[in-house]
């Protein structure tokens, strides 16, 4: 990472632009979370919808469709208009809502709300630290990406094994990984503004930063829910 990011002689115009950039990142992320929550709650409130999606092979589509959206955005965003990329992001958020509706079938509503609050507080803390720290967090990138790949691979294996012990281990490692990623992705969003501020590419990078931070928070929430959530009787 270019260490000029941490130069103390930032101009007022640059500081104002950086604040607008980061506010835009968090705003896009927040809207995505609202879309996800609304879709998940709507599906969970409909016995017909939940039976259709989670009582049939469509559950596999609901499970893996968000991953397909992430790959699509990652590889196609440079060829898309900003409006199309933003629409794809909100489409992804809606699909993620379909997938997350299943948690209402497993955990109590109070437990879901409690674990989301815990996840949001943790995320806010590490994201703020990632924004303000002078330390170059890019040195963590290899370790964090290896951890992410390990968590995803182990999660796929556990779809077949259904081991509660393995799920606990995955959740513990995953909390550490996504906490670190939240700090790193925040700092990376800040550095990308330094490199591309004021260009259309900066707007697209802000959208991808919102996607990354969204995924960090949602995954952190799910892992904490698996660890401490109260299940339906």
Residue, then its C-alpha position, 0 to 999 in steps of 0.5 A: x500500500x502506498x504510504x502517502x495515505x498516511x501523510x499528515x499534510x492532507x488538504x481540506x479539500x481532500x479531507x472533505x472529498x474523502x469523508x464524502x467517499x467514505x460516507x457514500x461507501x457506508x450509505x450504500x452498504x446500509x441500504x444494501x443491509x436494509x434491502x436484505x433485512x426487508x426481503x428476509x423478513x418478508x419471506x420468513x413471514x410467508x409460510x408458502x414462500x419458506x416452504x417453496x424455497x427451503x422445502x425444495x431443491x430451490x434452497x441450493x439456489x438460494x444458498x449459492x446465488x449470492x456467491x454468483x452475484x459476487x463473482x459477477x460484480x467482481x469480474x464485470x463491474x469495469x464494463x458496467x455503467x455505474x447505474x447498472x453496477x449499483x442495481x446489481x449490488x442491490x439485486x445481490x442484497x435482495x438475493x442475500x435476503x432470500x438466503x438469510x430468510x432461513x435463519x428465522x426458521x432456526x433461531x428466535x427473533x430476539x436472538x437474531x436481533x441481539x447477535x446482529x447488534x453485537x456484530x454491528x458494534x464489533x464491525x463499527x469498532x474495527x472499521x473505525x480502527x481501520x480508518x484511523x490507524x497509521x499501521x499498514x494493514x495490507x501486510x495482513x492481506x495474505x493471512x486474511x485471504x488464506x483464512x477466508x479460503x479456509x473458512x469457505x472450504x471448511x463450510x462447504x465440507x461441513x455441508x456434507x458432514x454436518x458436524x457441530x464441532x467443525x461448525x464451532x471451529x469454523x465460526x471461531x476462525x471466521x469471526x477473527x477473519x471477518x473482523x480483520x477483513x473489516x479493518x483492512x477493507x476500510x483502510x483499502x477504501x480510504x487508500x483507493x480514494x487517494x488513488x482515484x478520487x474524483x473519477x468514475x472509477x472511484x465511484x465503482x471502487x466505492x461500490x465494491x468497498x461497500x460490497x466488501x464491508x457488507x459481506x464482512x458484517x453479514x458473515x460476522x453476524x451469521x458466525x456469531x449467530x451460530x456461536x451464541x444464537x438461541x435456537x427455536x424450540 
